[in-house]
Amino acid sequence: MNLRGSRVLARVNAQGELTKGPDGRVEVRYKPGDTRAYLAPIADAALLPDETCAEATTSSGSQDRSTKKSAAAARVGQRVHAEGTIIVYADGACSGNPGPAGIGVVVQDGSVRRELSQFLGRGTNNIAELTALLEAAAVIEDPARPVRMHTDSKYAIGVLSMGWKAKANQELVARVKQALTRFSDLELIHVPGHAGVLLNERADTLAVQAVKSEASSGWVVYGAKLEA
């Protein structure tokens, strides 16, 4: 279906009819596999039969974007870090925006891996993304160690390191900035979401798990690296 000029996926039942909640809104997602769901008001209208649509094709523009995304993900995944570097992947998820929100964090320190799946309650996706970075910063004990933090949130990268002016979440942005200043060697790195980067996919899974279960795991420690 189309929603405000964008093509979206809308939830339907087995008969192909739109599934509306008690408030009359329908769950929509912007792409297959998208972990972020939104609720949209849909006017009553008959759905067109399947034969109305021509055979689906992939535009060259979509192919170009997909290729660029894959190449960017490969560059992130293939980076070689100096010995002793702490690798962090932080992600946020939200069912509706705002809606139930959660975070997932993976901290790889040599052969030791720490993971966090935490439910935040009601919030926005941007709040979740920022909170994930805040929790990651808090668990690292030695600020003199080199730290490489990865996030697929361009918003978080923008407000924390590119001078974007935060219109909302100003207090939270300030807290995250302050938490990051304690590190003497920190790099905040953008990683494409849902592009096969192993630790980023894991962080996303942990965030979605928190939203679905509405529960928090606390930090869990593993004595091995996560292997593909």
C-alpha positions in Angstrom: 0.0 0.0 0.0 1.0 3.6 -0.2 1.3 5.8 3.0 2.0 9.5 2.6 3.7 8.9 -0.7 5.8 5.9 0.5 5.3 2.3 -0.4 4.7 0.2 2.8 3.8 -3.3 3.9 0.5 -3.5 5.7 -0.6 -6.3 8.0 -3.6 -8.3 6.6 -5.4 -11.5 7.6 -5.5 -14.8 5.6 -8.2 -13.4 3.4 -6.1 -10.4 2.4 -8.1 -7.9 4.5 -6.4 -5.2 6.5 -6.1 -6.1 10.1 -7.0 -3.2 12.3 -6.5 -2.8 16.0 -9.1 -1.5 18.5 -8.1 2.1 17.6 -8.7 1.5 13.9 -5.0 1.6 13.0 -3.0 -0.9 10.9 0.5 -2.2 11.6 2.8 -1.1 8.7 6.5 -1.6 8.0 8.6 0.1 5.4 10.5 -3.0 4.1 10.6 -6.7 4.5 12.5 -7.8 7.6 12.2 -4.3 9.1 12.2 -4.7 13.0 10.5 -1.3 13.4 6.7 -1.3 13.1 4.4 1.7 12.9 0.7 2.1 13.4 -1.1 4.0 10.7 -4.8 5.1 10.3 -6.1 3.5 7.1 -9.3 4.6 5.5 -11.9 2.0 4.6 -11.4 1.1 1.0 -11.6 -2.1 -1.1 -8.2 -3.7 -1.9 -7.5 -4.0 -5.6 -7.1 -7.6 -6.9 -3.6 -9.0 -7.3 -3.8 -8.9 -11.1 -4.0 -5.1 -11.0 -0.3 -5.0 -10.4 2.3 -5.8 -13.0 5.2 -8.1 -12.4 7.5 -6.6 -9.8 10.9 -5.4 -10.9 13.9 -3.9 -9.1 14.8 -0.5 -10.2 18.5 0.3 -11.0 18.3 2.9 -8.2 17.3 0.3 -5.7 20.1 -2.0 -7.0 22.6 0.8 -6.6 21.5 1.6 -3.0 21.7 -2.1 -2.1 25.2 -2.4 -3.6 26.4 0.6 -1.8 24.9 -0.6 1.5 26.6 -4.0 1.0 29.9 -2.4 0.2 29.7 -0.1 3.3 28.9 -3.1 5.5 31.8 -5.1 4.1 34.2 -2.2 4.9 33.0 -2.1 8.5 33.2 -5.8 8.9 36.7 -6.0 7.4 38.3 -3.3 9.5 41.3 -4.4 11.5 41.5 -2.9 14.9 44.6 -2.5 17.1 45.2 -5.1 19.8 43.3 -4.2 23.0 40.5 -2.2 21.2 37.1 -2.7 22.7 34.5 -3.2 19.9 30.9 -2.1 20.6 27.7 -2.5 18.6 24.6 -0.8 20.0 21.1 -0.8 18.6 17.6 0.3 19.5 14.2 -1.0 18.5 10.7 0.4 18.9 7.3 -1.1 18.0 5.5 2.0 16.9 7.2 5.3 17.2 6.6 6.1 20.1 5.8 2.6 21.5 7.4 -0.2 23.5 11.1 0.3 23.1 14.2 -1.7 23.8 18.0 -1.8 23.3 20.6 -4.4 22.4 24.3 -3.9 23.1 27.3 -6.2 22.3 30.7 -5.4 23.7 33.6 -7.5 22.4 36.7 -7.2 24.6 39.3 -9.7 23.3 37.8 -13.1 23.9 35.2 -11.8 26.3 31.8 -10.8 25.0 29.1 -8.9 27.0 25.5 -8.6 25.8 22.6 -6.6 27.0 18.9 -6.9 26.1 17.0 -4.2 28.0 13.4 -3.1 27.9 12.9 0.7 28.2 9.1 0.9 28.4 7.4 3.4 26.1 9.8 5.5 24.0 10.9 6.5 20.5 13.4 4.8 18.3 15.8 7.7 18.7 15.6 7.5 22.5 16.4 3.7 22.2 19.4 4.3 19.9 20.9 6.9 22.2 20.2 4.9 25.4 22.0 1.9 23.8 25.1 4.0 23.4 24.8 5.3 26.9 24.6 1.8 28.4 27.6 0.7 26.3 29.7 3.6 27.6 28.7 2.8 31.2 29.9 -0.8 31.1 33.4 0.0 29.9 35.6 0.3 33.0 38.9 1.6 31.6 38.4 4.9 29.7 42.1 4.8 28.5 41.4 1.8 26.3 40.6 2.4 22.6 36.9 2.1 21.9 35.1 1.7 18.6 31.3 2.2 18.9 29.1 1.1 16.0 25.5 2.2 15.5 23.2 2.1 12.5 21.5 5.3 13.6 22.4 8.3 11.5 20.5 10.4 13.9 22.7 9.3 16.8 25.9 9.9 14.8 24.6 13.3 13.7 23.6 14.7 17.1 26.6 13.2 18.9 29.5 13.9 16.5 28.4 16.0 13.5 27.0 19.1 15.1 23.3 18.3 14.4 21.0 20.3 16.7 18.7 18.0 18.7 15.2 19.4 18.7 14.1 16.6 21.0 15.8 14.4 23.6 18.2 17.3 24.4 18.9 16.1 28.0 19.6 12.5 26.8 21.9 13.7 24.0 23.8 15.8 26.6 24.1 12.8 28.9 25.5 10.6 26.1 27.9 13.2 25.0 29.2 13.6 28.5 29.5 9.8 28.9 31.6 9.6 25.7 34.0 12.4 26.8 35.6 10.1 29.4 37.3 8.0 26.7 40.6 9.2 25.4 40.5 7.2 22.2 36.9 6.8 20.9 35.5 6.5 17.4 31.8 6.5 16.7 31.2 4.5 13.5 28.0 4.3 11.3 27.2 0.7 10.2 24.4 0.0 7.7 21.5 -1.8 9.4 20.3 -5.2 8.2 23.3 -5.7 5.9 24.8 -8.8 7.4 27.3 -7.3 9.8 27.4 -10.0 12.5 27.6 -8.1 15.7 25.2 -5.4 14.5 22.6 -8.1 13.6 23.1 -9.6 17.1 22.6 -6.2 18.7 19.4 -5.8 16.7 18.2 -9.2 17.8 18.8 -8.3 21.4 16.8 -5.0 21.1 13.9 -6.7 19.3 13.9 -9.5 22.0 13.6 -6.8 24.7 10.6 -5.2 23.0 8.8 -8.5 22.3 9.3 -9.9 25.8 9.1 -6.5 27.6 11.9 -7.8 29.8 15.6 -7.1 30.5 18.4 -9.6 30.7 21.0 -7.5 32.5 24.6 -7.9 31.2 25.4 -11.5 30.2 29.1 -12.4 29.9 30.4 -15.0 27.4 33.9 -16.3 27.2 34.1 -16.5 23.4 33.8 -14.3 20.3 30.6 -14.5 18.3 31.4 -16.4 15.1 29.5 -16.3 11.8 
